[in-house]
Amino acid sequence: MKLYPLLLLFVTLFSSCSKYTLSGGESSSDEEEKVNVYLNFRKNMSGDLFDIEYPVRIFCVDKVTSALTEFYFGEGEGILAQVDKGEYSVNAFMGINKDDFTLMNDINGKPMVAMNESGVSVTPVLSAHSTLNIEKQTEINFIPEYIVSSTEFEFSNIPSGVKSLSVEISPVCCGYYVEGGFSGRTQTAFVQCTENNGKWISGQKYIFPSEGEKTTVTVSMDYGDETVKKYQYTFSEGLSVGKPYKFTGEYDESLSIDGDFLISGWEDEEEIIMDFEEDFSDSDNDNDEPYDDENVDEDDILYVDDIPSSNSIWESFYVWKVEETGAGEAQATIISPDQWFQIYAEGEAMEILDGYEIDGISGWRTFTREEAEEFYKEFSAELAGLNTLLERNGQNIFYTDDSRRYLCEDGEYTFGLYGKLNFYKAGKTVKYYLRPVKKVFFQTYTH
């Protein structure tokens, strides 16, 4: 479907740079100061109209106030732009559906678009950016570009005893900044394949690639009796934006790419020869040596099949941050599913944590001041995505109410997720939330 010139309605809302507002806010009463802006989406410089990927989401950033406003448009909706005079960063995204994506702040406080949970989407995403000073009626011609890689997996001749087959891609980027550029943080993308006419297929899935980094693809075949066989392929050059990758092959043989996978507007398909001959089965790793660090308590080393990704659920815990420390090793910050809201006598909060154990893990503490600052920057503006993930997994959510604050610094101070970040000395007559936090080391059985 061709998209004819769109009219874009921008309403300038005044808020801090860490917040965003959905379309439909109040407009300024001073209509005389507003000017019209027309938006066109083109395939190329010759002016051909673009076959749009819906939905269209526009993020308008006032370069003076840093106010960020989001607009969401479905197929067929016309858009009229009326903005106050001034300098703007206008950022268009196409294909960002609300099921696969969320808007959140990165740990540096910059707003970004992030993929939900599994790190993959079912729609390709394009973006275009423009910064301009609007003083009179203006027309913007955008040429959108893909900001994702396309991946597709198809395996045949899989043993009949396999109950499920999944693929992990690591690393991938956690998100793409609203004003352009990928986040420096990474995670693991998870792709589930389904059996169809004797083949295990994934369909097209899209990721934010971590360009320039060595990428590992791990295929896991679960036989349903606690036997999981894993096969790995390492792509030394990493995956690239705007490229499709299709991995196909037969069990126990080299997997090679098909040559018939091309998408309009994408670069030519990357031809990859995969070798999944090495089996990293769980049963072969009973004699692994523990994490080699004299400063690490062995109780803090958690052995896993695969390193969990940032912003994910592992066992009973929310895995907030993960930092790889070596092959098959990573340091992570996990947060307990439990929390208490009460008045604490002197030292009582730490006594609770000293005696707290869940799933055999003890040694919990409060947020440090640095962690509280990072957590605030990442989630204060938008907790919906995190809280949805926690609720779906039966965990307590976080609150942004001004009256609800969290203990930090060994229970001596408190911080909130509402308004500005302030640290206050903990009182003895006020209720606070106590949420256990712990830093652990993950190590894979294959290490």
N, C-alpha and C positions, 0 to 999 in steps of 0.2 A: 504494500500500500504506500502510495506517495504521500508525503507530508507537505502541504502547502504552507506558505509563510505563516508563522505562528505569532499570535499577539500575546504578550506576556504581562501579567499583572503582578507587579512587585509592590509589596507594602512594607515600608521601612519600619521595623519595630526596634525599639531601643532596649537592648539587654546586654549582659556581659558577654565577652567573647567565648566563654565556656558554655553558653546556652544556645539553644535554637528553638524556633517557634514554627509550628505548622501553619500552612496557609490559612487564611480566613481571619487574620487579626484585624485590629482597627486601623484605619488609615488616617492620615493627617487631615485636619479640616481645612488646611490651607491649600486648596486645589490649584491656585494660581502658580504655586512654586513647582508644580509637578510637570514632567515632560514625558512624552510617549517614547517607548523603546520597542522596536520590532525585532523579532528573532527569526532567523532563517537557518535551516540545517542543510548543508550541502555535502555532496559526495567528494567534490574536488574544486579546484580553483575555477574551472570552466563554468560552474554554476548549476550543475545537475543536482536536482533535489535528492535528499537522502531517504532511503527506506528506513523509517524510524523504528527503533526497538522500544516498545512501551513497557512499563510506564516511563514518563519523563519527570525527573525530579530536578528542580533548580535550587541552588543555594546561592543567595545573594549576600555578599559581605561588604558592609560599609567600611571603606578603608580608613575613615576618621574615627568612628565609634567602635569598630570591630563587631557591630551587631550582625548576627547571622540569622537569616530567615529562610525557611524551607518551603517549597511549593511542590505539590504532587499533582500530576496530570495523567489521566487515563486516555485510552485511545479515543480519538474524535473530539477531544475537548479543545476549544479555542482559547487562546491566551492573550490578554491585553496587558501591556506593561505601562505602568505609570509610576515614576519614581521621582523623589526629590533630586534637585540638582546636586551633583557631587561626584566623588570618585568611588567606583565600585569594582569589586572582583565578582564577575558573574560566572557561575560554574554550573554547567549542564551535565546531567548524568542520564543515561538511557539504559533500561533493562533492570534497574534496581527495584526488585519487588520487595514487598514488606515481609514476606515469609522467609526470604533468604538473607536479608540485609538489615542492619541496624545502624543508627548514627550514634557515635559515642566519642568521648575524648580519649586520645592517646595519653600515655603517662606524662608527656610533655605539655599536656593541656590543649593540644591542637585537635580540632574536630576532624573526625575521619569516618569514612564509610567502612564498616566491617561486616564480614560474612558471619552468619550465625552458626554456632555449635560445630558442625562438621568441617567448616572451612571451605565448603564448595557451594556453588549455586547451580541452578538448572537453567539460568538465562545468561547470555553473554552481556557484558557491560561495556558501554562506551562513555567517554567523557570529552568535554571541551571546555576551555577556560579562556576568559578574556578580562583584562583590566582596562578600564577606560574612564575618562572624565566626561560625565554627561551634563551638558549645559543646554542642549536643545534636542529636538526630536532626532532620534538615533536609530540606525539599523545595524544589527550585529549579524554577521554571517559566520556561523560555526561550521567547522569540518571535524566531526567527532572521530575519535580513534579508540580502538579497543584497549582496555587496561587489564585484560585478563588473558590467560592462556586457556586453550580448550584441551581437555584430556578425554580420552575414550578408551575403554578396556574391553577386550573380547577374547575369551579363552575357550578352547575346545579340547575334547578328549580328557576332561577332568574325571578322575576316578569317581565311580558311583557312590562311594562311601562318604564323599564330602557333603557336609550339611550346609555350609555357608562359605562364601569366598569374598574377601574384602581386600582393598588396596589402600596403602597409606603413602602419601607423598610428603616428603620433608626435605628442606623447610619450604613453607610458603609464607607470604607476608600476612600479618594480622589485619592490615587495612590500608586504605588509600585515602590520603588527606583530601578534604573538601576542596582546597585551593591547589591541588595537584601534588603528585609525588607519593611514593609508598612509605609506610611506616618502617622504621628500622627493626621493629620486633617481628619475630617469626613464630610459627606454630606448625602443627602437622595437619594436613587435610586427610579426611577419611572418606573413601568411596566404597559403597556397598554394591556388589554385583548380584544379579539375580539369574536363575537358570531359565533359559528359554530355548526350546527345541534342541536340547543337547549342548548348548553353549552357555557360558556364564558371561553376561554382558553388563556394562554399567550405564550405557547411554552417554550422551555428551554431558560432561560436568566441567565447570569453569572455576579457576582458582586465581588468586592474586600471586603471581610467581615471585620468587625471591631471585631476581636476575643476577647472574654472575656467580651464584653460589652452587656448589656441587649439590645435586639433587638425588635423593635416594627414593626409589620406588620399592615397596615391600608388599609382596602378595602373600596373604595368609589363607590357608585352606584348613577349615575347621571340620574335623570328622565327628564332632559331637560327643566323644568319649574322653574328653580332656586331652586329646591328641590334636595339636595344631602344627602344621608344617608351614615353614616360611621360606620364601625365595626372594632374594634381593637383587636389584639392579642399580648401579650408580651411574648417573649421567653427569660427567665431570664438568660440562659447560653450563649446566643448569637449564631451566626452562625460560622461555622468552615471552614477553608480551606480544599478543597478536599472532601467535603461532598455534596451530592445532597439532596435537600429538595423539596418535592412535597406536596402542600397544596390542598386538594380537599374537597368538601362538598356540601351541599344543603343549600339554603337560609332558615334562621330561625332555623337551627339545628346546632349542633356541627359539626365542620369540622375535619375530621380525614384523616390521611395519607393513601395512597394506598401502597401496599407492592411489587409492580412490577417495581420499578424504580431503576435500577442499571446500572451503567456505568463502562465499563472496566477501571481498573486503579484507580477507585475512592473507597473510603471507603464505608462501608455499609450505606444504607440510614438511616437518622435519623427519627425515628418515633415520630410524633408530634400530639398531640390532641389540636385542636384549638377551642376556644370558642368565637364566634363573636356575642354573644347575646346582648351586650350593644350597643345601637345606639347613636352615637354622631351627631345627625342631626343639621344642621345650625340653624333651626327655634327655637331650644330649649334654645338658649343662649343669649337672649336679655338683661338679667340682670347681666351680668358678671361685676365684679368690675375691675377697671383699674389697671394697673401695680403698685404694692405696693412699691414705692420708692420715697421718698420725694425729691430726687435730679433729678428726671426725669420729664421733661416738658411733659404734657399730649399730646401736639401736636406731640411729637416724638414717641408716642406709636401707632403702626399700627396693627389693628386687622385683622387677617387672618384665613382662614380655616385650613391651615397647615403652619408650619414654612418653609420658603423657604430654599433651600440648598445653600451652598457656590458655587461660580462660576456658577450661574444660572441667568435666567431672571425672574423677578417678576414685574408684571404690566409694567410700562415704564422703569424700572431701571435694571441695572446690579448689582446683589448681589455678592459682592466680598468675604466678610468674614462673617461667622455666628458662634456665640458662645452661646451654650445653657446656660441659667442662672437659669433654674428651669423647672418644668413641664409645658409645653405649653408656655414657655417664652424663648426668645433669644435676644441677642444684635447683631446687624449686621451693617456692613459698606456697604452702597449703593453708586453707582456712577451714575450720571445723564447721559442721552443719548446725552445731548447738550454739545458743547464746542465752545469757541471763539478763533480765531487766529488773534491777532492784537497787536498794540502798546498800552500800558496802561500808562496813566499819574499817578502821585502820588496818591495812594489810589483808583484809578478808578476800579481796579479789585474787591476789596472788596465792592465797591458801587454796582457793577453789581450783585454780589452774594447776597447782602442785599436786593435787589429788585427782586430777581429771585424766581419764584414759578412755580412748575410743578405738576400737578395732586393733587393740594391742599397742597403740601409739600413745606415748605420754610425753612429758617435757614441753608442754604448751606454754605460751606467753601472750602478752598483749601486742598490739601494733607498736612498732617503734615510731618515733616522730617522723623519720624519713619515709617509712611505709605509709603512715597516715597521709602525708602530703601526696605521695604517688597515688594512693587509692582515691583521694579526693579529686585529684586532677583527672583521673581516668573515668570516674563514675558519678561525680556529683551532678553533672548536667543531665545525665541520662542513665538511670538505673534500671529501666524497663527490661533491657536485654538480659542483664545479669540476674535480676530477680525472677524473670521467666524461667531461666535455666535452673536456678535454685529451687523454685517451686515445683517444676516438673520432676525434680529428683528428690522431693520430700525434705528440702533443707530450709532453714529459716532465711528470710529475706533481709535486706538492709533497708533502713528507713532514712528519709531525708527531712522529716519533721524537725522544726527548729528546737523543739523540746526534747528531742531524742539524740543523745550524744553517746559516743563510744569511748571507752577507756583506752589509753595508750601510755607509753613510757612507764611500764610496770604498775599501772593503775594510779600513777601520780597525777596524770593530766587527762584531759578529754578533748575530743574533736568532733565536729559535726559534718554532715554531708549536705548542709543547707546554707545558702548565702555564701559569705566569705569564709575562708578557712581561718579559724582562730583556735588557739590552744589555751585552755583554761585549767587552772588548778582544780583537781577533783574535790568536790565538797563531800561532807559527811552526812548530809540530810537530803540529798538529791538522788533520784534513780538514774542509773546509767546502764548502757549495754556493755556486756563483757563478751567479746567474741574471741575464742582461742585461735592463735596464729602460730605457725611453726615453719621453720626452714628445714628441709630434708634433702637427702641425696638419692636420686633414682639411679639404679644400675640394672642394665638388662642382663638376663641370664646368659645371653650369647657373648657378653664381654669377657 
